[in-house]
Amino acid sequence: MFKPAATDFPPVFFDTHSHCLIKNNIPDLPSIFYRAKAAGVKIILDCAVNSNDFFERHRILMEQKGVYLSAGASPECAGGQISKHVETLEQILQNYIITAVGETGIDLFHHQNLKEQIILLEKQLVLAEKYEKPVILHIRNAYPEIIPVLKNYKIRYINHCFSGNADDLYSMLELGSYISFAGNITYKNSVHLVEALKLTPRNRLLLETDSPFLSPAPFRGKNNEPALLAQTAEFVRKALGADETLFTQIFANALAAFNISTPEFL
């Protein structure tokens, strides 16, 4: 497993999208968080897959310094009980402190029930607007379908794990969205993502792991974790021909995207 060298990178990174409890990581959490901090990853946003997973995530992670939580229902939840997911999400928004709504969106790679996905998405956008929360978007093979929906709301969007082309990028930027890249940008077949990265304004750029998925090269095929964000960050820096001040910009972008004040522990 990756052994981070804390001196290789600037002191702070923000992993804007992680799933800490997926793949039975609970016994390994202390080690995962230790490695993250050693690699300079001081803030982690643990993201929801469905509305019901929030309560276990909150119970286990609420006391972990530097870990923030989102709540929401991803496109896979559109197969049934949409009203229940939305009702649960509003209860969470009313009774718990969360950083964002999501992940939610449209995925036409894994699921073809577009009508139901739009219904689930829009109901969550209504709540995000009502409670003034940013929204983490999961978009897969669905930019033409989702853009018209997003235009109807005044929300700060975070396009998690960007996967589109230049036109999709510009459409998201016109909405004021932040654009987040994950470890798959390091893969040899991801030239299109590098091209999109170079077109992304520096003040709209975010980084994430989407752990335990999408480990950056050369760890592809192994479980990802927040510590490996440093690998992706260094790849991005070199691709952009930037110096290490880029990392400071990206960290500031993440704080702004999720309306987080600089934590005292930094």
N, C-alpha and C positions, 0 to 999 in steps of 0.2 A: 504494500500500500504506500501511497505517496507520503513522504516525510517532509513537511514543509520547512524551509529555511526562512525564518522570519526576517532576516536581513536582506533577502533578495528583492523585496518589494516595499513600497511605502507602507506606512502603518495602518491604513484603513481602507477596507473594501466593504461594499454593501452587496450581499447576495440577494437580489430583488425577487427571486422566485426559487423556493426549495420546498420539498415535501419530506420533512424530517422523520415522519413516522411510517412512511411507506417501506415495504420490504422488511418488516419486523426489526427496525433499527433501534427499538427502545433500549435494549440492554447496552447498545454501543453508543448511546447519546453522549455520555460524558467524554468519551474519546473523540467523537465527531466534533463536538464543540471545542475541545482542547486543540485539535488540529486546525480547526477553522481560525481560532484566535492566533495561533502560532503563525499562520499564513497571512495574518493581517485582516482577516474577515471578521470585522467587529459587529456587524449588523446582519441579521438574516430575517427575511420575510418568509414565514412558513405559510404556504398557500393551500386553500381548500380545494378539494375535488368535488365534494358534495356537502350540502348544508349540515347533514347529520354528523360529519366527521369533526365538526368544530369542538364539540364538548370534550372529547378525549384529548384532542390537541391542546385545548385550553388547560385542562387538568394537568397535563404532563409538562407543558412548555411555559406556563404563565410565569413561573418564578425564574426562568432562565434569562439572565441579563443579556440584552442585545437581540432578543428574539421577539419579533412582532408577528401578529396573526391577521390573516384575512378570513373572510367567510363568504361562501357562495356555492353555486351549483354549476358544474361544468356541462358541456353539451351532452355528455353521456347520460346525464340525469333527465333528459327530455323524453325518455322512453315511457315515463309514467310518473304519477304523483307530483306533477308540476306545482300544483297549488300547495301541497304539503311542504315542498322545498322552499317556496316563497314565503309561506307562513313562518317556517322555522328561521329563515334568514331575517325576517323583520323582528322576530323575538330576540335574536342575537343583537341586532342593531340597537334595539331598545334597552338591552340589559347588560351588554358587555362592551368593552373597549376593543375595537378592531381598527386596523389601519386601512383596509380596502375591502371592496366587494370583488369576489372572484376567487378562482378563475371562472369566467363564463365566456360565452361566445358562440361561434358556429364552427363545426368540424364536419366537412363533407368528404373527408378521407376515410374516416372510420364509420360515420353514420350518415344516412340519407334522409332522415326525417326533418327536412328543412323547416317545415311549418311549425313543428313542435319546438325545435331549437330556437326559432325566432321568438315564439311566445315566451319561453323560459328566459331568454336573454332580455327581452323588453321589460318583463316584470321586475327583473333585477336592476335594470337601468333606472326604472322609476324609483325604486327604493334608494339606489345610490344617489340620485338627484335629490330626493327628499331628505336624506340624512347627510348629504354633502360629503360623500366618500368617493375617492378615485376608484376606477374599475380596471381590473386586470383582465385582459382579453386573450382568449385562446382562439386563434384563427387558423384553420387548416383547409386549404383548397376552397376558400370561401370569402375572399376579399370583395368580389363584385356583389355578393349577397349581403355582407354585413355593413359595408360603408353607408348605404342609404338608411339603414336602421340607426347607426351611430349618429348621423347628422341631426337626428330629431331631439337630441339631448345635450344639455350644457354640462358636460362631465369631463374631468381629466382622465384620459385613457392611458393605459400602459399596455403596449402591444408586446405581450410575453412571447419570447422565442420567435422572433420575426422570421417568416418563411416565404415572403412574397417577392415580387419583382419590383423594378424601379417605379412603375406606375402605382403599384399598391403602396409603396413607401411614401410617395408624394401625397397620395390620398389620405393616408394616416397622418402625415405631418400637417396637412391642411386642417385637420380636426384638432390640432394641438397635441397630438399623442406623443408620448415618449416611446422610443423604439429600443427594445431589449434583445440582446443577442446572447445565445447560450453556447455550450461547448461544441455543438455541431458545426459552428463556424470554422473550427480548426480542421475539419475533415477535408480530404483531398477533393471530394466531389461537391464542395460547398463554395465554388468560385462565385456563384450568384449572390451568396450571402456576404462575401467580402466586398463585392461590388456595391451592394446595398449599404454596407457599413460605411464605405467611402463617401456615399451620398448623404449620409445622416448627419445633420448639424451636430456639432460637439455638445451643444447645450440640451440636446434631446436624446443623448445616448445613455443607455443603461446596460448593465451586464448581470447575468444570472447563471445559476448552474442547472436549474430544473432537476436537481438531484432528487432521487438516486438515478435519474436518467441522463443521457447525453453527456457522458464523461468526455472531456477533451482528449485529443490525441496527446500522448501515446497511451492513455488509459482507456481508450474506447473498448467497450465490451465488459468493463468492470463497473461495479457500483460507483456512481458519482457521489460527491459530498461537497459541502461548502468550501472546504480548504482548496479544492481544485479550481475555484474561481480565479485564483492567482495565475494559473496556467493560461486560462482563456484571456485574462486581462493582458498578459504579456504578449500573446499572439495578436490581439487587437492593437496594442501599442505599436508593434512592429509593422503591422499591415498598414497603419495610418502614417507611419514614419514620424511618430510623435515621441516626445520625451515623457518622463514620468509625471509631469504636471497634468497629463491626461487623466491619470487616476484620481487626482484631486477633483478635477472637473466632473468626472463620472460619479464620484461619491456625492458631490454637492447636488448633482442632478437627481440622484435617488432620494436624498432628503427632501428636495423640493417636490418631486413627483408624488411622494406619499405624505407630504405636509408634516414632516418630522423635524423637530428642533434638534440641534446637535446635542446628543446625549451627554450628560455630565461625566459618564465613565470614560469618554474619549479624552 
